[in-house]
Amino acid sequence: MSGDRRRLTFGFDRFSGLYLWAVFIIAFGIIEPHTFLTSGTVDSVASSQAVAAMLGVALVIPLAAGVYDLSIGATANLAAIIAVYLQTSRGWPILPSILVSVLAGVVIGAINGFVTVKLKVNSFIVTLGMATIIGAVQSIVSGDNQPLPPTSTFWSGLTQHTIGGVQIIFIYLLVIAVIVWWALDHTPAGRYLHAIGGNQNAARLSGVRVGKWMWLSLIASGGISALAGVFFSSLSGPSLTFGPELLLPAFAAAFLGSTQLKPGRFNVWGTVLAVYILQTGVRGMELWTSVGWLNDMFNGVALIAAVSFAVWRQGKVRTRAKTILPGADAEPLPPAGPSPDLDGRAALSEENPVQRL
């Protein structure tokens, strides 16, 4: 009987998001069947949220190592402006413009990593300051003027071409997600990152080069964020403000995703799932009520709820450990959730990744 109960809890813990998604689809399908249950809505949700999901996936990489990157939105915005500026003002071809934009994101990530690892500054502070600096650089590049979009059909077709009923940008998202998922879950690099995020000191004692992998996680985050910004500019046109607006949704998706599929661990597919669960709820409510502030409301509530659930769940883990191990009080587990401590470490998951190295 107890085994059956554990299996039921196991399934709900990991797939509660899918149940909530089904509730949204059924409820809004009944309330607004003529506008919600349409191929246009599916395509709109899939394509419009692809960039937000890419930023969430980019964020998962440093979060897995216990590092925060608050500059992903600003990085994406700057990359988008650079790509457009090089084409319209400098006459550059599309592909070199994209390459330079992505390299700019890689450089930003490298600088974040240098200050975090070498100068020992908390990643939360480093990337927050970097986001402000990037905003100033963007103003210099753009002159605070909204740039005109490139007129090339190849540029717009880069993300708006349709395959199988959905825009190709959604395919790009799946490709990026598969690559990052494989790297985090099926390579030594991914195991090192999770080990560092689980317990930085234990990872270092196990021979993991903590500074190197934290640095590389920020570089990867910067590169993917820049690529996402280029895709946004191709899909929706250049904008001076879209990046910071996507920062909270990316964090909400990453933390909500950490309660799905692999609870207690930041994971790619949980993050992608969270993005589309939230947007499904937002879109349904917008079609039903025509209220415009629901997006911010959903993302804010989701972030608070996800972090609260993570803290509550870690409390249950500590209680169970004290019950099973008489000496569990002697050395408590590190706290869970998004609050950065002085070392910038993330929560220790139930499964110690160091044991798998």
C-alpha positions as CSV (number, residue, x, y, z in Angstrom):
1,M,0.0,0.0,0.0
2,S,2.8,2.4,0.9
3,G,4.6,1.6,-2.3
4,D,1.5,2.5,-4.3
5,R,1.2,5.7,-2.5
6,R,4.8,6.7,-3.2
7,R,4.4,5.9,-6.9
8,L,1.3,8.2,-7.0
9,T,3.1,11.0,-5.3
10,F,6.1,10.4,-7.6
11,G,4.1,10.8,-10.7
12,F,2.2,14.0,-9.5
13,D,5.4,15.7,-8.3
14,R,7.0,15.3,-11.8
15,F,4.0,15.7,-14.1
16,S,1.7,18.1,-12.3
17,G,2.5,20.7,-14.9
18,L,1.1,18.5,-17.6
19,Y,-2.1,18.1,-15.6
20,L,-2.4,21.8,-15.2
21,W,-1.8,22.3,-18.9
22,A,-4.6,19.8,-19.7
23,V,-6.9,21.7,-17.3
24,F,-6.1,25.0,-19.1
25,I,-6.8,23.5,-22.5
26,I,-10.0,21.8,-21.5
27,A,-11.4,24.8,-19.5
28,F,-10.6,27.5,-22.1
29,G,-11.6,25.1,-24.9
30,I,-15.1,25.0,-23.3
31,I,-15.2,28.8,-22.6
32,E,-13.8,30.1,-25.9
33,P,-14.0,27.2,-28.3
34,H,-14.1,29.3,-31.5
35,T,-11.0,31.4,-30.7
36,F,-8.9,29.2,-28.3
37,L,-9.1,25.8,-30.0
38,T,-7.8,26.9,-33.4
39,S,-4.6,26.2,-35.3
40,G,-3.9,29.9,-35.3
41,T,-3.8,30.0,-31.5
42,V,-1.5,27.0,-31.4
43,D,0.9,28.5,-34.0
44,S,0.8,31.9,-32.3
45,V,1.6,30.4,-28.8
46,A,4.3,28.1,-30.2
47,S,6.1,30.8,-32.2
48,S,5.6,33.8,-29.9
49,Q,7.1,32.1,-26.9
50,A,10.0,30.4,-28.7
51,V,12.4,33.2,-27.8
52,A,11.3,33.3,-24.2
53,A,11.8,29.5,-24.0
54,M,15.3,29.9,-25.6
55,L,16.2,32.4,-22.9
56,G,14.9,30.0,-20.3
57,V,17.0,27.2,-21.7
58,A,20.1,29.5,-21.7
59,L,19.4,30.3,-18.1
60,V,19.2,26.7,-17.0
61,I,22.9,26.2,-17.9
62,P,24.4,28.6,-15.3
63,L,21.6,27.8,-12.8
64,A,22.6,24.2,-12.9
65,A,26.0,25.3,-11.6
66,G,24.5,27.6,-9.0
67,V,25.2,30.7,-11.0
68,Y,22.7,33.5,-11.8
69,D,22.7,35.4,-15.1
70,L,20.5,38.5,-14.9
71,S,22.0,39.8,-18.1
72,I,20.3,37.4,-20.6
73,G,17.6,39.8,-21.5
74,A,19.9,42.7,-22.1
75,T,22.3,40.4,-24.0
76,A,19.5,39.3,-26.3
77,N,18.4,42.9,-26.9
78,L,21.9,44.1,-27.7
79,A,22.5,41.2,-30.1
80,A,19.3,42.0,-32.0
81,I,20.3,45.6,-32.4
82,I,23.8,44.7,-33.5
83,A,22.5,42.3,-36.2
84,V,20.1,44.9,-37.6
85,Y,22.5,47.8,-37.3
86,L,25.2,45.9,-39.3
87,Q,22.8,45.1,-42.1
88,T,21.0,48.4,-42.4
89,S,23.7,50.9,-41.6
90,R,26.9,49.1,-42.6
91,G,25.6,47.0,-45.4
92,W,26.8,43.7,-44.0
93,P,25.5,40.3,-45.2
94,I,23.1,38.5,-43.0
95,L,25.2,35.6,-41.8
96,P,28.3,37.7,-40.8
97,S,25.9,40.1,-38.9
98,I,24.4,37.1,-37.0
99,L,27.9,35.7,-36.2
100,V,29.1,39.0,-34.8
101,S,25.9,39.3,-32.7
102,V,26.4,35.9,-31.2
103,L,30.1,36.6,-30.6
104,A,29.0,39.7,-28.7
105,G,26.9,37.5,-26.4
106,V,29.9,35.1,-25.9
107,V,32.1,38.0,-25.0
108,I,29.5,39.3,-22.5
109,G,29.3,35.8,-20.9
110,A,33.1,35.6,-20.8
111,I,33.3,39.0,-19.0
112,N,30.6,37.8,-16.5
113,G,32.6,34.6,-15.9
114,F,35.9,36.5,-15.4
115,V,34.5,38.8,-12.8
116,T,32.6,36.0,-11.0
117,V,35.3,33.4,-11.0
118,K,38.5,35.5,-10.9
119,L,37.4,38.5,-8.9
120,K,35.1,36.4,-6.7
121,V,32.1,38.8,-7.1
122,N,28.7,37.2,-6.6
123,S,27.2,36.3,-10.0
124,F,23.9,38.0,-9.0
125,I,25.6,41.3,-8.6
126,V,27.9,40.9,-11.6
127,T,25.2,40.1,-14.1
128,L,22.8,42.7,-12.7
129,G,25.5,45.3,-13.3
130,M,26.4,43.9,-16.7
131,A,22.7,44.2,-17.7
132,T,22.9,48.0,-16.9
133,I,26.2,48.3,-18.9
134,I,24.7,46.5,-21.9
135,G,21.7,48.9,-21.8
136,A,24.2,51.8,-22.1
137,V,26.1,50.2,-24.9
138,Q,22.8,49.5,-26.7
139,S,21.9,53.2,-26.5
140,I,25.3,54.1,-28.0
141,V,24.9,51.7,-30.9
142,S,21.3,52.6,-31.7
143,G,21.4,56.3,-30.7
144,D,18.2,55.6,-28.7
145,N,16.4,55.4,-32.1
146,Q,14.3,52.4,-33.1
147,P,16.2,50.9,-36.0
148,L,14.5,50.0,-39.2
149,P,14.2,46.3,-40.0
150,P,16.3,44.8,-42.9
151,T,14.3,44.5,-46.1
152,S,15.7,41.1,-47.1
153,T,13.2,38.4,-47.5
154,F,15.8,35.9,-46.2
155,W,16.0,37.8,-43.0
156,S,12.3,37.6,-42.3
157,G,12.1,34.0,-43.6
158,L,14.8,33.0,-41.2
159,T,12.2,32.6,-38.5
160,Q,8.8,33.1,-40.2
161,H,9.0,30.3,-42.7
162,T,6.3,27.6,-41.9
163,I,7.1,23.9,-41.5
164,G,4.3,21.5,-40.6
165,G,1.9,24.3,-39.6
166,V,4.3,26.1,-37.2
167,Q,6.9,28.7,-37.8
168,I,10.5,27.5,-38.1
169,I,11.5,29.4,-35.0
170,F,9.8,26.8,-32.9
171,I,12.0,24.1,-34.7
172,Y,15.0,26.2,-33.7
173,L,13.9,26.1,-30.1
174,L,13.6,22.3,-30.2
175,V,17.0,22.0,-31.7
176,I,18.6,24.2,-29.0
177,A,16.7,22.4,-26.3
178,V,17.8,19.0,-27.5
179,I,21.5,20.1,-27.6
180,V,21.5,21.7,-24.2
181,W,19.5,18.7,-22.7
182,W,22.0,16.3,-24.1
183,A,24.9,18.3,-22.8
184,L,23.5,18.7,-19.3
185,D,22.1,15.1,-18.9
186,H,24.4,12.9,-21.0
187,T,27.9,14.4,-20.9
188,P,30.6,14.8,-18.2
189,A,30.3,18.6,-18.5
190,G,26.6,18.4,-17.5
191,R,27.4,16.2,-14.5
192,Y,30.1,18.6,-13.4
193,L,27.7,21.6,-13.6
194,H,25.0,19.8,-11.6
195,A,27.7,18.7,-9.1
196,I,28.8,22.3,-8.6
197,G,25.2,23.5,-8.2
198,G,24.5,20.7,-5.7
199,N,27.5,21.3,-3.5
200,Q,30.3,23.5,-4.7
201,N,32.8,22.4,-2.0
202,A,32.1,18.7,-2.5
203,A,32.5,19.1,-6.2
204,R,35.9,20.8,-5.7
205,L,37.1,18.1,-3.4
206,S,36.0,15.5,-6.0
207,G,38.4,17.1,-8.5
208,V,36.0,19.2,-10.5
209,R,37.4,22.5,-11.8
210,V,34.6,24.6,-10.3
211,G,35.8,28.0,-11.7
212,K,36.2,26.7,-15.2
213,W,32.8,25.2,-15.5
214,M,31.0,28.2,-13.9
215,W,32.8,30.4,-16.4
216,L,31.8,28.2,-19.3
217,S,28.2,28.1,-18.2
218,L,28.0,31.9,-18.3
219,I,29.6,31.9,-21.8
220,A,27.1,29.4,-23.1
221,S,24.3,31.4,-21.5
222,G,25.5,34.6,-23.2
223,G,25.8,32.9,-26.6
224,I,22.4,31.3,-26.6
225,S,20.8,34.5,-25.3
226,A,22.4,36.5,-28.2
227,L,21.1,33.9,-30.7
228,A,17.6,34.2,-29.2
229,G,17.8,38.0,-29.6
230,V,18.7,37.7,-33.3
231,F,15.7,35.3,-33.8
232,F,13.4,37.7,-32.0
233,S,14.5,40.6,-34.3
234,S,13.9,38.5,-37.4
235,L,10.5,37.3,-36.1
236,S,9.0,40.5,-34.6
237,G,11.2,43.3,-35.9
238,P,13.9,45.2,-34.0
239,S,13.0,46.6,-30.5
240,L,14.9,48.5,-27.9
241,T,13.0,47.1,-24.9
242,F,12.0,43.4,-25.5
243,G,15.0,41.9,-23.7
244,P,14.4,43.1,-20.2
245,E,10.7,42.2,-20.6
246,L,11.7,38.6,-21.1
247,L,13.9,38.3,-18.1
248,L,11.2,37.6,-15.5
249,P,9.4,35.0,-17.8
250,A,12.7,33.2,-18.3
251,F,13.3,33.0,-14.6
252,A,9.7,32.0,-13.9
253,A,10.0,29.2,-16.5
254,A,13.4,28.0,-15.2
255,F,12.2,27.8,-11.5
256,L,8.8,26.4,-12.3
257,G,10.5,23.9,-14.6
258,S,12.7,22.8,-11.7
259,T,9.6,21.4,-10.0
260,Q,8.7,19.3,-13.1
261,L,10.1,16.1,-14.6
262,K,13.2,16.2,-12.3
263,P,12.1,18.0,-9.1
264,G,14.9,19.8,-7.3
265,R,17.0,20.1,-10.4
266,F,17.0,22.8,-13.1
267,N,16.2,20.9,-16.4
268,V,15.6,21.8,-20.0
269,W,12.3,20.1,-20.8
270,G,10.7,21.2,-17.5
271,T,11.6,24.8,-18.4
272,V,10.2,24.5,-22.0
273,L,7.1,22.9,-20.6
274,A,6.7,25.7,-18.0
275,V,6.9,28.4,-20.7
276,Y,4.0,26.9,-22.7
277,I,1.9,26.1,-19.6
278,L,2.1,29.7,-18.5
279,Q,1.4,31.1,-22.0
280,T,-1.5,28.8,-22.5
281,G,-3.1,30.1,-19.3
282,V,-2.3,33.7,-20.3
283,R,-3.7,33.3,-23.8
284,G,-6.9,31.7,-22.6
285,M,-7.5,34.4,-20.0
286,E,-6.8,37.1,-22.6
287,L,-9.3,35.6,-25.0
288,W,-11.8,35.3,-22.3
289,T,-11.4,38.7,-20.5
290,S,-9.4,40.9,-22.9
291,V,-7.2,42.0,-19.9
292,G,-3.7,43.0,-20.9
293,W,-1.8,42.7,-17.6
294,L,-2.3,38.9,-17.2
295,N,1.2,38.0,-18.6
296,D,3.0,39.8,-15.8
297,M,0.6,38.5,-13.2
298,F,1.0,34.8,-14.4
299,N,4.8,35.0,-14.5
300,G,5.1,36.7,-11.1
301,V,2.8,34.3,-9.4
302,A,4.5,31.3,-11.1
303,L,7.9,32.4,-9.9
304,I,6.8,32.9,-6.3
305,A,4.9,29.6,-6.3
306,A,7.8,27.7,-7.8
307,V,10.3,29.0,-5.3
308,S,7.9,28.4,-2.4
309,F,7.3,24.9,-3.6
310,A,11.0,24.2,-3.8
311,V,11.6,25.5,-0.3
312,W,8.7,23.5,1.1
313,R,9.9,20.4,-0.7
314,Q,13.5,20.7,0.6
315,G,12.0,21.1,4.1
316,K,10.3,17.7,3.7
317,V,13.7,16.3,2.5
318,R,15.4,17.5,5.7
319,T,12.6,16.2,7.9
320,R,12.8,12.8,6.3
321,A,16.6,12.8,6.6
322,K,16.4,13.6,10.3
323,T,13.9,10.7,10.8
324,I,16.1,8.2,8.9
325,L,19.5,9.3,10.0
326,P,20.0,10.0,13.8
327,G,22.9,12.4,13.0
328,A,21.2,14.3,10.3
329,D,21.0,17.5,12.5
330,A,24.8,17.6,12.8
331,E,25.3,18.9,9.3
332,P,22.1,20.3,7.7
333,L,21.7,20.4,3.9
334,P,22.1,23.7,2.1
335,P,18.9,25.6,1.6
336,A,16.9,25.2,-1.6
337,G,15.4,27.8,-3.8
338,P,16.6,30.8,-5.7
339,S,18.2,32.8,-2.9
340,P,21.9,33.2,-3.7
341,D,24.2,32.8,-0.7
342,L,27.6,34.4,-0.4
343,D,29.2,31.6,-2.4
344,G,26.6,31.8,-5.2
345,R,25.6,28.2,-4.7
346,A,22.3,26.6,-5.7
347,A,20.2,24.1,-3.9
348,L,21.3,20.6,-3.2
349,S,19.0,18.2,-4.9
350,E,17.9,14.9,-3.4
351,E,20.3,13.0,-5.8
352,N,23.9,14.0,-5.2
353,P,25.4,14.4,-8.7
354,V,28.9,14.0,-7.3
355,Q,28.2,10.4,-6.7
356,R,27.9,9.9,-10.5
357,L,31.2,11.4,-11.5
